[in-house]
Amino acid sequence: MEQAAKSATIKVFRQFPKELFRVNRGWQVLLRPRTGGSSGHDIITRPKDFFDLPDGKPRVEPKALDPETYSGPNGAAMFPNTTHLQYYILGLLRKRNPVIYKIQEGTKLPDELLLVRDTPDGRNWSLQPAQEMTLESLNLKITQFLRDNGAVMNRWQFLKVYPKATDPRSPLHPLPKNWKVKR
């Protein structure tokens, strides 16, 4: 089932319309608050000055439901198995051993979470809050969802099961010829 957002570039889903992957630095998801103009962080929090909150904990909102306030990506990044994901796992993560969660097509989301297709080409997706909550609570809910519903792999297991991209190639991220990973 799909609930189309008003924006032409994003779509909001309550279940996974395709197989997607989350590459994580460990078992637990720890989204980082986006600060200022930085796009290298995971999620926008409210307020920007945490001292305005009675408990001092940053809060997150379901931005994808209102295209006027949406600024993506805004949540736990997820990707189809494209050459971009392959390149990321092969190249950028050589010195790390990431935890890779695979979520099957058709997997339903809990009421507290949304899946958002951030780009019209379907290369960027994110798990986001469906209601206002603390950032800490969102991290726990996403972690629990991935652990309960995902197949967990390390880099070598992923590359054994998925030696090549299964989604159409993206011309923006072709893999170099004869690309190999050193063990």
NORSULFEN-V774336 format. One record per residue. RES is the residue in one letter. BURIAL is # if it has 16 or more other C-alpha atoms within 10 Angstrom, else .. Layout:
# NORSULFEN-V774336
res & burial
RES & BURIAL
RES & BURIAL
This chain:
# NORSULFEN-V774336
res & burial
M & .
E & .
Q & .
A & .
A & #
K & .
S & .
A & .
T & .
I & #
K & #
V & #
F & #
R & #
Q & #
F & #
P & .
K & .
E & #
L & #
F & #
R & #
V & #
N & #
R & .
G & .
W & .
Q & .
V & #
L & #
L & #
R & #
P & #
R & #
T & .
G & .
G & .
S & .
S & .
G & .
H & .
D & #
I & #
I & #
T & #
R & #
P & .
K & .
D & .
F & .
F & .
D & .
L & .
P & .
D & .
G & .
K & #
P & #
R & #
V & #
E & #
P & #
K & #
A & #
L & #
D & .
P & .
E & .
T & .
Y & #
S & .
G & #
P & #
N & #
G & #
A & #
A & #
M & #
F & #
P & #
N & #
T & #
T & #
H & #
L & #
Q & #
Y & #
Y & .
I & #
L & #
G & .
L & .
L & .
R & .
K & .
R & .
N & .
P & #
V & #
I & #
Y & #
K & #
I & #
Q & #
E & .
G & .
T & .
K & #
L & #
P & .
D & .
E & .
L & #
L & #
L & #
V & #
R & #
D & #
T & .
P & .
D & .
G & .
R & #
N & #
W & #
S & #
L & #
Q & #
P & #
A & #
Q & #
E & .
M & #
T & #
L & #
E & .
S & .
L & #
N & #
L & .
K & #
I & #
T & #
Q & .
F & #
L & #
R & #
D & .
N & .
G & #
A & .
V & #
M & #
N & #
R & #
W & #
Q & .
F & #
L & #
K & .
V & .
Y & .
P & .
K & .
A & #
T & .
D & .
P & .
R & .
S & .
P & .
L & .
H & .
P & .
L & #
P & .
K & .
N & .
W & .
K & .
V & .
K & .
R & .
